[in-house]
Amino acid sequence: MGYIYCDLFHRSINKPPMDCHFTIRCGKRLTPDSYQLPIVVINLGLSSPSNAHRPSLLGLHSVCNLFHELGHALHSVIGGRTRYQHASGTRCYGDFAEFPSTLMEYFVRDKRVLKSIAKHYETGESMPDNMVDKLLESEQLFSAYELSNHVSNSILDQYL
């Protein structure tokens, strides 16, 4: 299907400073029976582990960013079977390019998914239900503000 390289940890040299996905090589049809496989990169700026015996621990925001960029990468890999590389993967209308990544964000915020990946790094125990519930509730803390911000931007967009 394709290749996804993950460059997840912060470096100060030769690395873009933002979380992103980018395509090194688009997928495209070469002959009626063969395809050029896409090569994409997930680039994040996660903090490196504080010592060699402890993994890098991620908060919900970092996990959501990882899944968001994974959505773009999967779109580029799965959507790579096109005739022309300029129409491959995320090279489409902006709203459609954001759909798989937004879907992955909703996916990771599902309680069942979160419980399956949120484990204690030493014991392997899943996060307790009440902690998962509180974490997901905290995500809704400023939802009214975010909605009003989207409405304001929409009105401005229609005005311009």
ZAMARGU-4260 file (C-alpha; in steps of 0.2 Angstrom, whole numbers, plus 5000, padded with zeros to 4 digits):
<rodrens>
0) 5000/5000/5000 | 5014/5012/5004 | 5026/5018/5017 | 5024/5029/5033 | 5039/5035/5042
5) 5037/5042/5059 | 5049/5055/5065 | 5041/5058/5082 | 5053/5067/5094 | 5059/5085/5094
10) 5076/5089/5087 | 5083/5107/5086 | 5092/5103/5069 | 5085/5100/5052 | 5067/5097/5057
15) 5051/5107/5054 | 5046/5115/5071 | 5027/5110/5069 | 5017/5094/5069 | 5013/5089/5051
20) 5012/5075/5038 | 5021/5077/5022 | 5023/5067/5006 | 5040/5062/5000 | 5033/5053/4985
25) 5015/5052/4979 | 5007/5036/4973 | 5002/5034/4955 | 4998/5021/4942 | 5013/5017/4932
30) 5006/5004/4920 | 4989/4996/4920 | 4995/4983/4932 | 5008/4992/4943 | 5008/5007/4955
35) 5021/5018/4963 | 5019/5016/4981 | 5018/5032/4991 | 5030/5037/5004 | 5024/5049/5018
40) 5031/5056/5035 | 5022/5059/5051 | 5032/5073/5059 | 5029/5077/5078 | 5039/5087/5091
45) 5036/5075/5106 | 5047/5077/5121 | 5060/5064/5122 | 5060/5052/5137 | 5068/5060/5152
50) 5079/5045/5155 | 5083/5029/5146 | 5072/5018/5158 | 5056/5028/5156 | 5046/5030/5140
55) 5040/5047/5133 | 5023/5049/5141 | 5010/5058/5131 | 4995/5069/5136 | 4979/5068/5127
60) 4983/5083/5116 | 4999/5074/5110 | 4990/5058/5107 | 4976/5067/5097 | 4989/5076/5086
65) 4998/5059/5083 | 4981/5052/5077 | 4977/5068/5067 | 4993/5066/5057 | 4991/5048/5056
70) 4974/5051/5047 | 4983/5062/5034 | 4996/5049/5032 | 4983/5035/5030 | 4974/5046/5017
75) 4990/5048/5007 | 4994/5029/5007 | 4976/5023/5005 | 4972/5037/4992 | 4988/5034/4982
80) 4980/5022/4969 | 4977/5036/4957 | 4981/5038/4939 | 4990/5055/4941 | 5001/5059/4957
85) 4994/5077/4957 | 4977/5069/4962 | 4984/5057/4975 | 4981/5056/4994 | 4978/5073/5002
90) 4980/5083/4986 | 4962/5087/4986 | 4950/5100/4992 | 4954/5106/5010 | 4939/5100/5018
95) 4941/5083/5011 | 4959/5082/5016 | 4954/5086/5034 | 4941/5073/5035 | 4951/5057/5038
100) 4962/5066/5051 | 4947/5073/5060 | 4939/5056/5060 | 4955/5049/5068 | 4954/5063/5082
105) 4936/5057/5086 | 4941/5039/5085 | 4955/5042/5098 | 4943/5051/5109 | 4931/5037/5110
110) 4931/5030/5128 | 4934/5012/5122 | 4949/5017/5111 | 4956/5028/5124 | 4955/5014/5137
115) 4964/5002/5125 | 4979/5013/5122 | 4980/5022/5139 | 4990/5011/5150 | 5002/5013/5164
120) 5019/5012/5158 | 5025/5000/5172 | 5010/4990/5177 | 5001/4989/5160 | 4985/4993/5169
125) 4972/5002/5159 | 4967/5020/5164 | 4952/5019/5177 | 4935/5023/5170 | 4932/5038/5181
130) 4949/5045/5175 | 4945/5042/5157 | 4928/5051/5160 | 4935/5066/5168 | 4949/5067/5154
135) 4935/5067/5141 | 4924/5079/5150 | 4939/5091/5152 | 4940/5091/5133 | 4923/5100/5133
140) 4928/5114/5144 | 4929/5128/5132 | 4917/5120/5118 | 4905/5135/5119 | 4920/5147/5116
145) 4926/5136/5101 | 4909/5136/5093 | 4907/5155/5094 | 4925/5157/5087 | 4920/5145/5072
150) 4904/5155/5070 | 4913/5172/5070 | 4926/5165/5057 | 4912/5159/5046 | 4903/5176/5046
155) 4920/5184/5042 | 4922/5172/5028 | 4905/5175/5021 | 4908/5194/5022 | 4925/5193/5013
</rodrens>
